[in-house]
Amino acid sequence: MLVAAVVAYLVLLHVPWFRGVFFTPERAKPVSPSGAPKFSGEVVTCSAVKAAKPDRPRSHFGFGEKIYAYATMSGVPPGAHTVSFNWFTPGGKCQEVYRRSFQTDDGAYACWSWIELEGEIFPISLGPLGSGKFVGEWTVKIYGDGFFLTEAAFSVR
C-alpha cells in the first residue's frame, strides 16, 4: 500500500496542475502593429557564463549538465521591460519559465537563464519516473515584453 502511494505521488509530481505550475503561453504575434516588440534579441546556449559573457557556446549537452541560455537584446527603448526564457522539452511541454524585469539606459541588455536536468529516479526512460524523457531536442524561446524575440535549439544526450 505504501509503495502504491509513493508511486502515485511521484507520478503526480509530473502533472503541472499538481505542482501548482501553469504555463501561460506568451504572445507569438502582436495584437496590433503598435503592439509589436520594440526591440530585438539573440540567444546562444552554452555550458557556463563567466564575467557576464557566454563561455563555451554549444548546442549538445549531456544529461545532468547545467545548460545556459544567454540572451542579448538591442534597440530597447527607455522604460520598464520584461524578458522571459521558456524551456521546452523534446515533447513540446514547457518545462520551466524564467522571467526577469529590467531597464536600460543605452538600449542594450543581456541576461541568462539556466536549466539542469537531474534529480529523476532513473537515468533511463521509464515513463514519468525516468529521466529519459529529457533526452532529445530541446528549445528555449525568448520573449520580450510578452512578444517572441528569438529561440535556440539544443540536444540533450
N, C-alpha and C positions, 0 to 999 in steps of 0.2 A: 504494500500500500504506500509506504514512504517513497519507494523507488518511482512509482507511477506519479506521485505528487511532484517529485523533483523533476522528472522528465516533462510533465505538463508545464511546470513553471519555466523551465529552460526554453521550451517551445514558445511560450507566450512572450518571453523576452524579445523574440524576433518579430513580434506583431507590433507595428508602430503605435496603435491606439493604446496598447497595454503599457508601453513605456512612457506614454504621455508625449510622444513625438508625432507631430502632424506636419506634413510637408505641404506648404502652400506654394505652388509654382509661381515663379516670377513672371513678369510680362515678357513674352517673346517679341511682341510687336508693339509699337507705340499706339496709344489710344487715339492720338491725333498727331499731325505733323509737328505741332508745337510741343507735344509731349515726348518727342524723341529724345534719346540721351544726348546730353550736351557735350560729352567728351568721349574719347576712345580709349581702348585698353588692349594690352597684350599680356599673355601669360606663358610661363615656362615651368615645367616640372623639373625638380632637382632633388638631390638627396640631402642637401643641407643649405642653410642660409648663414653666411658668415659676413660680419661687418655690414649688415643690411643689404647684402647682394647675394644672388643665387650662386651656389657653389656646386660644381659638377652637374650641370644640366643633363638630363637624360629622360628617356621615356620607357625604360624597362626596369622593373623593381622586383625584388624577392619578397616573399611573404614574411611579415614581421618587421620590414624596414619602415622607417618614417619617410613618408612621401610629402614633399613640399610643393605647393603651387605658389609661384612668385608672380604677382601682377603689377604692371606699371600702367599708369593712366596719364594721358596728356590732354591738353585743352580743357582742363577742369575749370569751370567758372568760379568766381568767388562765392562763398556761402557754404552752408552745411550740406554734406553728401553722405551717401552710404555705399558700401561695396559689399557684395556677398559672394562667397565661394560655395557652390553646390556640387557635392561629390556624388557621382552616380556609379553604381555597381555595374558589372557586366550584364546583369539582367535588366538594367534601366531603372532600378529603385534608387531613390535619393537616400544615401546612407548618412550623410552629415551636411549641415549647413552652418557656415560661419559668417556672421555679419559684423561689420565694423563701420562706425561713423567717423567722418574725417572732415577737415577743412585744409585748404592750401592757399598760400598767397602767390605762388609762382606758376600755377596752372598744371603742376605735375604732382603725382602722388604714387608711392609704391608701398605695397604691403604683401603679406603672405599668410597662408593658412597651411595646416598640415594634417595628415591623417596617418594613423598607424594601425594596420590590420593585424591584430593579435588578440590573444585572450580567449579564443574559442576553445572548446573542449577537445576537439580532434583536429589535427592538421590535414585531414583528408575530407573529401566531400561525403558527408553523411546526412544530407538534408539540412535542416535548420541547426543541427548541433555541430556541424563540421565547418572548418574554415575554407574548404574547397569552393564554397560559393563566392569567395572573394578573388579567386584566381580567374584571370581573363582580362579583357579590355575594359578599362575604366574611362570615365570622362569627368573633368572638372570644368564647370561652367561659371563664368564670372559675370556678375550683373552690377551695373552702376545705377544708383537711384531707381532700382527695380527693373531696369531695361537691360537686355542681353548685350554684352560687350564682346566677349570672345570665349573660346574654350580650348582645352588641350586634352588629347587622348594619351593614355599611358597603359602599360600592361603590368600585371602582377603575376608572377610565376611561383 
